[in-house]
Structures are given as structure tokens and as C-alpha cells.
Amino acid sequence: MDFDTNAFRAALGCFPTGIAVMTAGSVETSHIGITVNSFTSVSLDPPLVLWCIDRRSRRYPYFAEAPAFTVSILASGHKAVSARLAGQGEHSLDGIALAPTELGPPGLADSLAVFECARESVQDAGDHAIVIGRVLKFSRNDLAGAPLVYFRGRYGALAQGEPTEDLPARRATDID
Ligand SMILES: Cc1cc2nc3c(=O)[nH]c(=O)nc-3n(C[C@H](O)[C@H](O)[C@H](O)COP(=O)(O)O)c2cc1C
């Protein structure tokens, strides 16, 4: 039976995701980044996350070898940055607003959350590799607004940032 890879990709695109940028150090350039939507949580204890990288990517050798990487969860205002770091060979962070981290590669400024990770393992899985990171530090920015969303091959956003449970819900009568 023929397997229609394009149709498979399109069907996978029916699963809406957020967008993250992974940043890591590199010997040749100071820091590099890549836009991904394969980021997901794995374990709370120990705290583990994963993402998948295409082994044909020019960025694969850097991220497979990097002892540490930083995950930035993008906000709806990051669309241009996301598109740039998804460009072929566009891995430099030059000119992108960054936020320093305590442990390693910088995160992107104004991200919804940032996770500073040590590489736990890299495992081949077909044409991609699964990169598992152990979260050593993290931060959350509830003022960053709505997330950048990806669905059926297009960027979108939730209508508004969802209030989190530990923040008081806004009422129609609230005054800024
Ligand atoms: C919305 C979106 C999500 C993506 N997610 C991933 C991903 O999870 N893993 C990956 O390896 N590439 C992903 N890519 C592709 C990379 O961002 C980038 O386009 C690719 O690595 C470019 O090739 P290069 O690394 O050889 O320059 C995604 C691209 C877009 C636009």
C-alpha cells in the first residue's frame, strides 16, 4: 500500500499546537535557534520535556550535541520571529530580542514561559530525533498575552490569553 506522506502531514496538522523556539550554544556562531511545534511535556518528577528535530536539518548536529538548550514558548506577537527561525539556514539570533537566562542559552524576550534544560538524551526516531531535556529552571510570564498557535499549516492565536487558575478571573466591571 502506498503511504501518502503529504496527506499524512496534512492530517497531523489538524492537531493544534503552540510554537516554541529552541536555543542552544554553538561553536561556530554564538547562539542558534529553531522554531518547533513538537515540544511537549514528558514527566513532572523528574521534570522532563521533549521535542523532535529533523535529522536532515542543518541545525541537527548543533542541537544533538548541545549539553543545554532553552525553550521559549512564543506569544502571538512572535509570529515574525517564528517565521524567521523556521527559514532554511536561518539559525542566527542576531537582531532578535533576547532575555538572558541563569544557566545557558538565552530565551526570547516576552515569551509566555522559558524552560532551561540540560540534555537528558537524544534518540533516533525515523527521520527525526527525540531530544529529551531535564528542566533545571523555568519562568512564566503571565503578562505575555495570548500564545502563538499553529493549526493546519497556519499561524493563529487564541482569542485572548486564558486566565490561569491562580490569577483572579477578570469581571466585566474590572477597571484597568
Ligand atoms: C510551525 C513550524 C513548526 C516546526 N516544527 C519543527 C519541529 O518540531 N522540528 C523540526 O526539526 N523542524 C521544525 N520546523 C522546521 C524548522 O523550523 C526549520 O524550518 C528547518 O529546520 C529548516 O531547515 P534547516 O534547519 O536545514 O535550515 C517547523 C517549522 C514551522 C514553520
The ligand as an SDF file (V2000), in Angstrom:
LIG
                    3D

 31 33  0  0  0  0  0  0  0  0999 V2000
    5.3360   25.9220   12.6760 C   0  0  0  0  0  0  0  0  0  0  0  0
    6.6180   25.1730   12.4490 C   0  0  0  0  0  0  0  0  0  0  0  0
    6.9610   24.1070   13.2650 C   0  0  0  0  0  0  0  0  0  0  0  0
    8.1340   23.3940   13.0550 C   0  0  0  0  0  0  0  0  0  0  0  0
    8.4490   22.3720   13.8930 N   0  0  0  0  0  0  0  0  0  0  0  0
    9.6030   21.6970   13.7190 C   0  0  0  0  0  0  0  0  0  0  0  0
    9.9540   20.6550   14.6150 C   0  0  0  0  0  0  0  0  0  0  0  0
    9.2400   20.3260   15.5520 O   0  0  0  0  0  0  0  0  0  0  0  0
   11.1440   20.0220   14.4000 N   0  0  0  0  0  0  0  0  0  0  0  0
   11.9790   20.3490   13.3510 C   0  0  0  0  0  0  0  0  0  0  0  0
   13.0330   19.7240   13.2020 O   0  0  0  0  0  0  0  0  0  0  0  0
   11.6500   21.3400   12.4960 N   0  0  0  0  0  0  0  0  0  0  0  0
   10.5040   22.0300   12.6590 C   0  0  0  0  0  0  0  0  0  0  0  0
   10.1770   23.0380   11.8010 N   0  0  0  0  0  0  0  0  0  0  0  0
   11.1200   23.3790   10.7150 C   0  0  0  0  0  0  0  0  0  0  0  0
   12.2520   24.2770   11.2000 C   0  0  0  0  0  0  0  0  0  0  0  0
   11.7220   25.4080   11.8910 O   0  0  0  0  0  0  0  0  0  0  0  0
   13.0800   24.8400   10.0180 C   0  0  0  0  0  0  0  0  0  0  0  0
   12.1970   25.2780    9.0260 O   0  0  0  0  0  0  0  0  0  0  0  0
   14.0040   23.8250    9.4010 C   0  0  0  0  0  0  0  0  0  0  0  0
   14.8450   23.3230   10.4110 O   0  0  0  0  0  0  0  0  0  0  0  0
   14.8120   24.4970    8.2870 C   0  0  0  0  0  0  0  0  0  0  0  0
   15.8390   23.6720    7.8080 O   0  0  0  0  0  0  0  0  0  0  0  0
   17.3810   23.8600    8.2970 P   0  0  0  0  0  0  0  0  0  0  0  0
   17.4190   23.5720    9.7700 O   0  0  0  0  0  0  0  0  0  0  0  0
   18.1390   22.8380    7.4990 O   0  0  0  0  0  0  0  0  0  0  0  0
   17.8020   25.2780    7.9890 O   0  0  0  0  0  0  0  0  0  0  0  0
    8.9870   23.7590   11.9880 C   0  0  0  0  0  0  0  0  0  0  0  0
    8.6500   24.8300   11.1620 C   0  0  0  0  0  0  0  0  0  0  0  0
    7.4770   25.5370   11.3810 C   0  0  0  0  0  0  0  0  0  0  0  0
    7.1280   26.7050   10.4930 C   0  0  0  0  0  0  0  0  0  0  0  0
  1  2  1  0
  2  3  1  0
  2 30  2  0
  3  4  2  0
  4  5  1  0
  4 28  1  0
  5  6  2  0
  6  7  1  0
  6 13  1  0
  7  8  2  0
  7  9  1  0
  9 10  1  0
 10 11  2  0
 10 12  1  0
 12 13  2  0
 13 14  1  0
 14 15  1  0
 14 28  1  0
 15 16  1  0
 16 17  1  0
 16 18  1  0
 18 19  1  0
 18 20  1  0
 20 21  1  0
 20 22  1  0
 22 23  1  0
 23 24  1  0
 24 25  2  0
 24 26  1  0
 24 27  1  0
 28 29  2  0
 29 30  1  0
 30 31  1  0
M  END
$$$$
